[in-house]
Amino acid sequence: MASETRTGLIEPEVGSYFVATYPPFSVWSAEAVEREAKPALRAAPNPATPLGLYLHIPFCRKRCHFCYFRVYTDKNAQEVGRYLDVLAREWEMYSEQPAIAGRPLTFVYFGGGTPSFLSTPQLQELVRRLTAVTPWTDAEEITFECEPGTLTPPKLKAIRKMGVTRLSLGVENFDDRILELNGRAHRSPEIETSYRYARALDFPQINIDLIAGMLGETEDNWRRNIERTVALEPDSVTIYQMELPYNTTISKDLLNRTGQMKGSIADWPTKRRWVGEAFEALERAGYHIGSGYTAVKDPARTTFVYRDRLWQGADLAGLGVASFGHVNGVHMQNRDTWEAYSDAIDRGELPLGRAYRPTPDERMRRELVLQMKLGRLNPAYFSGKYGVDILRLFGDQWASLRAEGYLTEASDTRVALSREGLLRVDALLPRFFKPEHANIRYT
């Protein structure tokens, strides 16, 4: 399935769309682990570079039909406990690396999978072991992803006590029929209940995730989703346009034409329009659009440190199976199977599976494409950090974006995308890739 844009380009319904980093993952290699990643970990860090910690908790009650992450739905309590032990030992090993040792954590992110899948005792023991190595009481932000149906008042109290400052609820949709069609485990009453519990505990920030264009989504239902979101008044709202990489259940159904997945799938123009309508409704309610995916109620107090630091080249220790990290200028990813990951830790080795050291030009391009997702760039940032005039270097790109209606400003003080450009920003980013990366497999 494909849809045609107004510029004549074909956008596939099945395939990777979201640009998570640069260069593409497909140029990372196992050979670079010894050549680049391990020397980077043995080197002294840049004291001006912030350090974050990402924890991949790969467990879910069910696997969503649109999910493309490394998750497990068949592990018992003993196996989950074993994984958490391995995760804690991995952090202990990282803390001995010169690039990490003794550095304070600026941000921590519990991602998944479903971190709230863990029991309260499991969470408490994991945090005890992690903070015994590196306390995070002074971290600017601690984010914790949740599935509403896994939350109880005691568990939420434990999460708050962990120091979590940003609770992110994976709502995705408020309609039970659509949640069922897409394989989600929670239902709408659990959304309201978990949100009410979380509000009572005074989390500094509660974020709600939505997905535009889920299987079976309709115009009326999308409008109701936005109305219910505005009524809840979360501190921030994150809206993704559903993409279908090749390894999702829905993608396989489409490609094999089995017809098992019931319900319509919105095309890209529809998904962009829905997100645009959501942004307009949120703006009328007093929200401010912070990126191609986010709206915040009060920009003065509601930030996303994890995103902003990573998009400016921060170091990140990524723990867990298939997790991604970035240390001393080197991209790295852990081994992507349960057995290979845990076996490496048992042998006393960091479980790195592939890595890549970008050139200074590639690092500059990485920050440019990621920061473009904010809808705005500061040319002085790139001239100061990389000695590059992005207005001149990418003059042809800015001209093409302006001609297509996606750019409103390109001056010495500011580069700004139009709203239409912001809504399709991921599709625009490859034009800033180096030629050898522009048309290769992304993952």
N, C-alpha and C positions, 0 to 999 in steps of 0.2 A: 504494500500500500504506500502511496506517496501523494503529496500535495504540492502544487506549484505556487511559488511565491510571486509577488508582483515583479520581481527582477528576473523571473524566468528560471530560477534555480529550483531543483527538485529536492525536497526535504523528505527523507524516508520516515515512515512511521515506525519501522523496526530498525534499531541501531542506536549507538551512543550519540547523545546530543550534548549533555552537560560537560563543560570543560572544567575539570577539577584541578589541573595543573598543566605545566609545560616544562620541557618537551613532552610529547605523548608517551604514555606508559610503554608502548611497544618498542621504544628504543632503549629502555632500561634492560640490564642484562645481569645474569648470574655471575659472569666473569668480573663485573665491576664491584662485586662485594669485597673480594680480596684486594683489588687494585685501588678502589676509591673509598668504599664505606668504612672498612676497618681502620685504614689510616686516618680518616676524618674523625673517628671516635677516639683515636689515640692522641689526637692533636689538641692543643689548648684552644678554648673557645674565644670568640670575640666578646669581651666583657660588655659591649654595648648591645649585644643581640639578646632579646628575650628568649626564655625557654618555656615551652609548654609540654604537657603530658596528655597523651590520648590513650584511652583504655577501650579496647574493642571487647564488648561483652556479646558474644555471638549466639545468644539463646533467644528463642521466641516460642510463644505458645503455638503459633501457626506460621507457615510461610506464606506471605502475601503473593498473589499471582503476578504482581508487578515487581517483586523483589529481585535484585541482582547482587545482593551482598552475600558474604560468606556467613551463613547462619545455620543453626542446628535446632531442630524441633524434637529430637528423639533422645536427648541425653537425660539420664536420671540424676538424682541429687548427688550421688557419689561422683559421677563423671563431672558434673558442674563444679563440685568442690575441688576435684583434681585440677581442673582448668584454672580455677582461681589461685590455687597454690602455685602453678606454673607461672601465671601472670605476675604474682608477687615476686617470685624468684627472678623473673626477667628484669623487673625494676631494680632489684638488688644488684644484678649484674651490670645494668646500665649505670648505676650510681658509682661503680668502680672505674668507669671509663673517664679518662682525663677531660673529654669534651663535656661531660655531664657532672662530674664529681663536685659537690659543694655549691652548685648553682641553685639559686632560689627559683621556684616555679611561679611564673607570671599568670598562667592559666592552666586549667585542668578540664578535660572533656571526657565524660562517660558516654560512649556511643555504642551503637549496635548494628544489628540485633536489638535487643531490648534490655538495657541495664536494669530496669525495674522488674524484670523477670526474676531476679535474684531474691531470695528470702531476706528478711531483715537481718538475721544472724550472719548470713553469708556476706551481705554488704558491710556490716559492722566489722567483721573479721578482715575482709579485704582492705578496708580503709585503715584499720589499725596497722596492718603490715606495711602498707604503702607509706603512710605518714610517719612511721617509725624510721623509715629511710630518709624521707624528705618531707618535713612539715609543709602544709600549704595554707597555713593560717593567714599569710600575707599575700596570697594570690589575688589578683584583681578580679578574677572570675572563675567560678567552678560551674560547669554546665552538666546537667544530667538529663538524658533522654528518657521518656516514660511512655509506656502504653497504658492508656487510662484504665483498662480492665485489670491491671496488675497492682493497682495502688490501693492501699488501705490506710486509715489514719495512723496506725503505728509505724508503717513503712515510711509514710511521708514525713513523720516526725523524725525518724532516723536519717532520712535524706537531708532534711533541713539541718540536723545536728552535725552532719558531715561537713557543713560549711557551704552547701550548694547555694549559689547566688542566682542561677538562671535555670529554671525548671522548664523543660521543653516537652509539651504534651503532643504526642503523635495522633492528633484527631483525624486528619486526612479528609473526613467527610462526616456529616451529622446524620446521614440517612442510613438506617439499618439495612435496607435492601442493597444499597450500593456497597456498604461495608461487607456484606455477605458475598456479593458477586466477586469482589476483589480479594477475598480470602482473609480479611481482617478479623482479628480475634475479639475485639471489643465491640460494644454496642452503645448507642447514643445515651441511655441513662447513666452509663458509667462515665461518660465524658462530663456530664453536669456534676455528678457526685465527686469525682476526683478533683475537678476544678474548684469546687466549693471548699473541699478539705484543704487544698493547697493555698487558697486565698486566706483561709483562717490562720495559716501558719506564717503568714507575712513573708513569703519568699520575695526577695528584692525584685525579681523579674520572672514573670510567667509568659512563656511563648507558646503559641498554638501553631502547629503545622497543618497546612491544608495542601491537597493535591488537586489541581485543575485538570479535568479530563480523565478521571478514573473510568473504568469499565462501567457502562450504564449511566454515566452522568448526563443530565438533561439541563436545559436552560432554567427551568423552574427550580430544580433542586439546587443548582449552583447559586441562584439568587437567594434561596433560603439559607444556604451555608454561610453566605456573607452576612445576612441579617442576624443569624444566631451568633456569629463571631463578634460582630459589632456590639451585640447585646451583652456579651460576656465581658467586654472591655479588657482584654488581655493587654499586657504591656507591649508585646510585639506579636506580629503575625508573619509567618513565613509561608509563602505560597510557591509551590513547585508546579511546573507544567510536566505532566507525566510523560516520561520517556520510556521506551521499551527496548533496552539492550537485548542482545540475542539469547541470553540465558534465562529470560523470564518465562513463566508458564504461558502468559498471554502471547509473547513473541513466538514461542514454539507452536502454539495453536494457530496463529496467523500464518506462519511460514509453511506449516504442514497441512493447512486448510482442513483441520479436523472438526472445527465448529463446536468444540466442547465449551468454549468460553461464551457465555450468553451475555448479550448487551452490546450496545454500540460503543465505538471508540472515537472520540473527537479528533479532528485533524488539527494541525498546528495553527492555522489561522483562528480556529474556534478557541483553542486553549489560550492563545495570546489575547484574544478579545475578552475572554472570561477573566483573566488576570487583570487586564486593563480596567474592566468594570469593577472588580474587587478593589483595586487601588483607588479608583474614583470614589467608591462608597466609603472606604476607610479615610480618605482625605476629608470628605464631608463630615466625618465623625471626629475630626481633629487629629488624625494620624499623619505622619510624615513618611514619605517613601524613601527608604535608605539604601535600597539596591534593587536589582532586578527581581528579587524574591521577597524582600522584607518591607514591612511598615512598622513604625514604632510610634507609640503614643507621646512620649516625651524624650526627644533626642538628647536633652541635657542630662538625663539620668539613666536612659536605657541604651546601652551599648552592646556590642557583640565583640568582645576582646579576642576570642578565638579566631574569628574570621579576619578581623583587621590586622592582627599580628601576623597570621600566616600569609596574608596577601602582601605583607611588607617584608617577607623573608625571614620570619622568626625561626628558631630551632624548635623542633618537635620530636620528642621521643614517643614513637608509636608502639604500644604494647598490644600483644594478642595476635591470634592467627590472622594472616593476610593484612595486618595493619601497616599503614604508611607513616613514614617519618621523614625528617629533614634535619640534618646536623652538619654544621660547618660547611654549608654549601653543597652538600651531597644528598640527593634523594635516595631513599631506601624503603624497601617493603619486605615484611616478614614472609616466611614460607606460608603457602596458602592452603595447606591441609592440616587437619588436627594432629595427625601422626607425625608429620615432618616438623611441625612447630614444636610440639611437646618433646619429641625425641632430642631435638637440638638443645633445649634447655636442660634436659636430663644429662646430656653429655657435658654441660657447663659451657655451651656455646651460645652466643646471641643468634637467634633463629632467622638471620637475614637470608632472603631468597633472591632479590635482585636490587640493583642500584644504578645510579647515574649521576655523574658530576657535570652539571651544565656549565657552559662557558659564561664569561661575564655578559656577553650579548644575549645568551639564552636566559640568564637570570633576570636581566632587564626586561626581556619580552614576557617572561613568566609574571613578573609583578605588573606589567602593563595590562596583560589580558585579564588577570584576576581583578585588578582594581577597576578596570572598565565595567565590571559587573555592578559597581556602585553608581554607574551612570555619569561619572565625572572623574577627571584626572587633573593633577597639578603638574604641569610641565617642569616647574622648578624642582620638584621632588626628584625627577629623573636626571636633570642636569646636575643637581647637587650630589646625588648618590652614584651615578654612573657616568657623568660627564657627557651625556647624550642629549641632543636637541630632538625630542620626539616629534615636534612639529615638522622639522625638516626631514628627519629620517623616514617618517611615515606619511610624507606629504601626499602621495598618491592614494593611500588608504583613507586619509581624512577627506580628500576631495571626493572619493567615491561614496563615502558614507553621507557626505553633505548632499551630493547629487541624488541619492536615493531617499533622502528625507530622514535619515537616521542620526544626523549630527546637527546640533544647533549652534555650537560655538567651538572654535579652535584658535585660541589666542595664547599670548605669553603667560597669562594668569590662569587659564581654565580651558579644559576640553570637556564638552558636555554632550551627552546623547539626548535625542528627543525621547519622548515617552515611547513612541513606536520602536525606536532603536533599543531602548532599555528592555522592552518586552521580548525582543528576539536576540538579546546580546550574545548568547552562546553561539548562535549561528553566524554572528559577525566576527567572532574572535579569530577563527583560522586565517583570515586574511593578514593577520599580524604575525603568523608563524613564519619561520624560515622556509624557503621553497622546498627543501628536502623533507619537511614535516607536514606540509600542507595537505597532502592527499594520501597519507599512509594510515594504516589501522591505528586507532587511537589507543586501545587497550592492549 
